[in-house]
Amino acid sequence: MMVSENAQYGAVLDVQKDVIKFRGESFPVKSWDETKKPVYIARTQHSVVGSWTFKLEKTKDGGVIYQGTKFKKD
């Protein structure tokens, strides 16, 4: 799907169909909810954190907003 970086924080968000990589951790995706486009909800399972939900809003320029932070498309 996309690899995005936030210049202010230097954080990288790598969103793929089956895994989301964020802050050096991999979150395997269990399911996607695409019924509220442009907002995509990914339900994931992490080995330490447990279940985690990513609410990702796709922007018109191809970036993503996650937890109020904009990530530009790479």
KEBA-581326 format. One record per residue (C-alpha): residue in three letters; x negated, y, z negated. Coordinates in nm, 4 decimals, padded with zeros to 6 digits. Each point is the difference from the previous one (the first is absolute). Example, Ala and Ser with C-alpha at 12.3 -4.5 7.8 and 13.67 -1.06 7.14 Angstrom:
# residues 2
+---------+----------+----------+----------+
| residuo |       c1 |       c2 |       c3 |
+---------+----------+----------+----------+
|     ALA | -01.2300 | -00.4500 | -00.7800 |
|     SER | -00.1370 |  00.3440 |  00.0660 |
+---------+----------+----------+----------+
***
This chain:
# residues 74
+---------+----------+----------+----------+
| residuo |       c1 |       c2 |       c3 |
+---------+----------+----------+----------+
|     MET |  00.0000 |  00.0000 |  00.0000 |
|     MET | -00.2456 |  00.2689 | -00.1116 |
|     VAL | -00.2979 |  00.1012 | -00.2057 |
|     SER |  00.0388 |  00.3394 | -00.1626 |
|     GLU | -00.2241 |  00.2188 | -00.2133 |
|     ASN |  00.0745 |  00.2932 | -00.2275 |
|     ALA | -00.2748 |  00.2615 |  00.0345 |
|     GLN |  00.0683 |  00.1632 | -00.3370 |
|     TYR | -00.0308 | -00.3170 | -00.2077 |
|     GLY | -00.2076 | -00.2174 |  00.2338 |
|     ALA |  00.2471 | -00.2843 | -00.0472 |
|     VAL |  00.0606 | -00.2451 |  00.2836 |
|     LEU |  00.3354 | -00.1680 |  00.0631 |
|     ASP | -00.0106 | -00.2909 |  00.2469 |
|     VAL |  00.3515 | -00.1147 |  00.0889 |
|     GLN |  00.0379 | -00.3264 |  00.1911 |
|     LYS |  00.3028 | -00.2237 |  00.0520 |
|     ASP | -00.1153 | -00.2622 | -00.2521 |
|     VAL | -00.2269 |  00.1971 | -00.2382 |
|     ILE | -00.0488 |  00.3528 | -00.1344 |
|     LYS | -00.3487 |  00.1000 | -00.1128 |
|     PHE | -00.0192 |  00.2926 | -00.2420 |
|     ARG | -00.2801 |  00.1142 | -00.2320 |
|     GLY | -00.2052 | -00.3101 |  00.0686 |
|     GLU |  00.2827 | -00.2398 | -00.0830 |
|     SER |  00.2022 | -00.2251 |  00.2312 |
|     PHE |  00.3755 | -00.0280 | -00.0447 |
|     PRO |  00.1493 | -00.2906 |  00.2004 |
|     VAL |  00.3388 |  00.1065 |  00.1399 |
|     LYS |  00.2922 | -00.2274 | -00.0922 |
|     SER |  00.2651 |  00.2000 |  00.1880 |
|     TRP |  00.0718 |  00.3261 |  00.1821 |
|     ASP |  00.3154 |  00.2118 | -00.0183 |
|     GLU |  00.0293 |  00.2145 |  00.3127 |
|     THR |  00.3672 |  00.0957 | -00.0386 |
|     LYS | -00.0783 |  00.3573 | -00.1139 |
|     LYS | -00.2384 |  00.1088 |  00.2770 |
|     PRO | -00.2225 |  00.2051 | -00.0031 |
|     VAL | -00.0408 | -00.1390 | -00.3550 |
|     TYR | -00.1393 | -00.3531 | -00.0123 |
|     ILE |  00.0021 | -00.2025 | -00.3214 |
|     ALA | -00.2533 | -00.2795 | -00.0410 |
|     ARG |  00.0417 | -00.2487 | -00.2825 |
|     THR | -00.3368 | -00.1478 | -00.0869 |
|     GLN | -00.1579 | -00.2436 | -00.2448 |
|     HIS | -00.3396 |  00.0768 | -00.1551 |
|     SER | -00.2019 | -00.2561 | -00.1959 |
|     VAL | -00.0599 |  00.2381 | -00.2951 |
|     VAL |  00.2673 |  00.2708 |  00.0231 |
|     GLY |  00.2814 | -00.2399 |  00.0889 |
|     SER |  00.2834 |  00.1142 |  00.2243 |
|     TRP | -00.0443 |  00.3509 |  00.1396 |
|     THR |  00.2207 |  00.2032 |  00.2326 |
|     PHE | -00.1447 |  00.2429 |  00.2523 |
|     LYS |  00.2377 |  00.2709 |  00.1239 |
|     LEU | -00.1621 |  00.1366 |  00.3153 |
|     GLU |  00.1408 |  00.2887 |  00.2017 |
|     LYS | -00.1208 |  00.0217 |  00.3574 |
|     THR | -00.0641 |  00.3575 |  00.1191 |
|     LYS |  00.0519 |  00.1383 |  00.3504 |
|     ASP | -00.3757 |  00.0304 |  00.0581 |
|     GLY | -00.0495 | -00.3718 | -00.0717 |
|     GLY | -00.1161 |  00.0374 | -00.3599 |
|     VAL |  00.1527 | -00.1420 | -00.3170 |
|     ILE |  00.1137 |  00.1541 | -00.3273 |
|     TYR | -00.0493 | -00.2242 | -00.3041 |
|     GLN |  00.0678 |  00.1237 | -00.3554 |
|     GLY |  00.0110 |  00.3606 |  00.1220 |
|     THR | -00.3409 | -00.0195 |  00.1686 |
|     LYS | -00.0331 |  00.0291 |  00.3766 |
|     PHE | -00.2318 | -00.2398 |  00.1783 |
|     LYS | -00.1021 |  00.0926 |  00.3538 |
|     LYS | -00.0096 | -00.2694 |  00.2666 |
|     ASP | -00.3509 | -00.1143 |  00.0867 |
+---------+----------+----------+----------+
***
